[in-house]
Amino acid sequence: MVKDHVERVRAAMLPLCEPLHDVFSWAEQLRRERLPELDGDASYRWHATHTVRAFAHLRLSQIGSELGDWSLSGNHAQNGELWLTDGNYRARLLHGLNEHDVPPPGSNRARQAFYRNPPLAGLLPLFGEPNDKLLVLWRIDVATAAPCFRVVRPIGDWTWGAHQATDLDFVLPETIDELAGLRFDPTDEDLGLELPLDDEEEGEDGAGGVAG
């Protein structure tokens, strides 16, 4: 049953691969052109992050038809939050500090509730529509200005430096074909899922992820 649910998540994310990469590439390029002063000084990194997120929200609102069943949701005026939904899944886009850590929920009760998906291993066979809540962690590679995305399914609370309670964690590829071709293999630790692109690329950095 775990594999069935994982395949549902993969299928749901297919329409977002190319739009998210295109939109955040455009947003970062625009930010660098208009606010180059924010580069190189960590004191202003937060401003650059908010600016990219605002441009991304604007662009996503303009290309809604290219997102398949997905559309913007939530209240962007509230600290620039960026949410997407397809009616079955809710995805919260958060800025990731690095490629390893998943931001914990903190003390906010609404955010804690969002993190508490039922573990995939305990779910009953699929009846009706799923209602998973996903985190899509984005960050910009400083050297290349290319965006990177990581899809995480949280199943509980944790604090910085503690064990991350997730049971699905993978890098979102740039294209639909790449995501469709990923192989999901259960691992022995925490029901994580390895997502190598193919036999030749197994082990390459960025090819996939496992649960934290």
LINPE-V350311 format. One line per field, one symbol per residue. psi: psi as a letter, one per 30 degrees, with the letter a starting at -180 (. if undefined). Layout:
psi->???
//
This chain:
psi->eeeeeeeeeeeefeffdeeeeeefeeeeeeeeefhfffkfjffgeeeeeeeeeeeeeeeeffgeffgbfklkaajffiggkjkkkgfekkkjjkkkeafekkklfafkeeeeeefikkkefgklljkaklhkkkkjkklkkeefgkkkkkkkjkgalllkflkjilgkjlkjlfleeeeffkkjkklfjghlkkikelefgkfkkgfallk.
//
